[in-house]
Amino acid sequence: MRAVICGGIGSGKSEVGRMLAGRGFEVLDADRIGHRLLAPGHPVAARTAKRWPEALVDGRIDRAILGRIVFGDPAQLAELEALTHPAIRRAIEEWSAEGGERPAAVEVSVLSVMTDLAGDGWTRVVVDASAETRRERLRRRGMTEADIEARMSVQPSRKEWLATADLVVDNNAGQESLTSEVGRLVGRLLT
């Protein structure tokens, strides 16, 4: 069983991932792969630093600076994704192949990565929450309104995420409701 857990920023993908891990799934956060790709010494980091030298601080790519640059410009975001997404996809495929028969889920925040995995035995699970619920969660994380708007404006709309889903987890009503939703999800995934 393979599931791709996706949805917009602040939807609750990571919480669903933690709950699945607590129910015996191996869970991989694709954002962590992205962080490793931007670490010093990685070829993707070198290409990224060459393209955006203004994001380098003390020989390392400052992800906050890079984020402010690319999330404010769709063309630059597309350039960064062209550098990182193929390597992220390869890492997910390798991780999945190493896992054998165990149930597994990967959290992704990018629609193209999710759709690339679809059709290869992966079930697409969209974690859904209203825009205002997501904004409130992001404010609690300490994000500014400008950062929230920049991130949300370049992501697919709620409607676009839902259109890609095989299954949907509603995450609008709090922890108890989400626990029930994840229970139903596991039942559907494992049958």
N, C-alpha and C positions, 0 to 999 in steps of 0.2 A: 504494500500500500504506500503510495507516494501522494503527498498533497502539497500544493503551492498555496501558501497563505499570503494573501495580498490585500491591498486596500490603500486608501490615501493616508497621508501623514496624520497621525493622531487617531486613527480608526481603532486601534487596539490590537494590531497584528502581534506585537511582542507578548501581550498578555495571553492571547490565544495560544501562541507558541509555548509559553510557560505552562499553560494548562495541559496542552498536549504532551509535553515532556513529563508532566506529573502522571500521565496516563499511559506511559510506556513508549511514547514516540521518541525517536531521535529527531532533534530539531536543529536546523542550521539557519542562522541569520545572515542573509546575503550581504547586509550592510557591513558585517564584520569582514567578509571577504574583501569588500571595497576598501576598508581601512587598511588591510594588509597590502593591497595593491599600491597604496599611496605611501607606504613606509619606505624609508631610505634603502636603497639597494635594489628595489624591485624595478624591472624594466618599464612597467607602466608608470611608476613614480617618476622615472627619469624623463619619459616622454611628456608627462604632465607638467613637470617643472620647466622643461624647455618651452612648452607652449604658454604657460602662465608663470613666468618667473616672479611676478609680483606676489604670488602666493607662497613663496619660499621665505621661511623665517628660521634662521640658524641651521640651514641645510636641510630642513624638513618642510614638507608641504603643510601649510596651516589650512586645515580643512574648513575652518570658519571663514577665512579670507577667500578661499577658492569657492565656497558656497555662495558668498555674497556676489562674487563675480558672475558665476554661471547661472545662478537662479534668477538673476536680473536680466538675462539675455538668452532667449531660447536657442539661438544659433550656437552660442558658446556651450550651453548645456548639451546640445546634440554632439558637439565636438568631444566633450569629456566622456559622454556615454559611448561614443565610437571607440574611445581608448580603453574604457573600463569594462563595458558589457561583455565583449567576447571572452575576456579572461574570467569574469564572474560566472558566465555560463559553463565554461570548461571546469571550473572549480566545483560547481554544483554537480555536474555530471560525474566527475571523479568521486566526489563524496558519496553520491548515490550508488555508484557501482561498487564502492568498498563496503557498503552497508548490508549487502545480502538481502535477506528476506524480512528484516525488521521493519515495522511501520515507521515512516519517515515523513517529515514536513520541512519545507524550506520557506522562510519568511522573505518576501521580496516586496520592494516598494515601487518597482518600475514595471509598467504594463508590458513593455516589450520583452522583458526577461520572462515574465509569466507566460506570455503567449508562445515564446520560443520553447518552453518546457512542455506546454500542452500538447497532447497527442502522443507523448512518449510514456504513457501510463501514469501521468500525473493528473490528479483531480484539482481543478481550480476552485479555491475557496476564497471568497471575498468577505472580509470583515467590514461591515457597513455601520457607519454612524453619520448622523447629520453634520453638516458643515459647522453649525454652532457648537455642537458637542465636541467636535474635533478641535475647533478654535479654543474652547475653554481648556481642554486637556493640554494644548500647546502653551497656553498662557501659564498654566501651572508648572510646566517644565521650564519656564523662564524665557520663552521666546517673545520677542517684541512683535507688535502688530505688523510692522514692516516685514520682518522675517517670515511671519506666518503667511502673509499675503504673497510674498515672493515664492515660497515653497508651494502653496496651494495653487497658485495661478499657473504653474508649469506642469502640474500633475493632471492626469485624466479626471474628468468630472465624475461625480458619484454615479451618474447614469452610465458613463462609459465603463467604469469598474463593474457595475452590476450586469451589464450586457455580456461580459466575458465569463461570468461565474457559472460553474457547475453546481455549487452549493453556496449559500449565504449564511453568515453568522451575524445576527443583529446585535450590535453593541451600543445601544442607545439608553439602556435602562438600568445600568449598574451591575455590580459584581455578582449578585445572586442570579440575576437574569442571564448574565454571560456564562456562568457556571452551567446553567441548564442548557443554554445554546450549545456549548462545547460538548456536553454529554450527548446531545442529539447528533452533533457532528460526528463524534467518534463512532456512534452506532451506525451511522450511514456509511462512513468510510470503511469500516471493518466488516460490512456485510456483503 
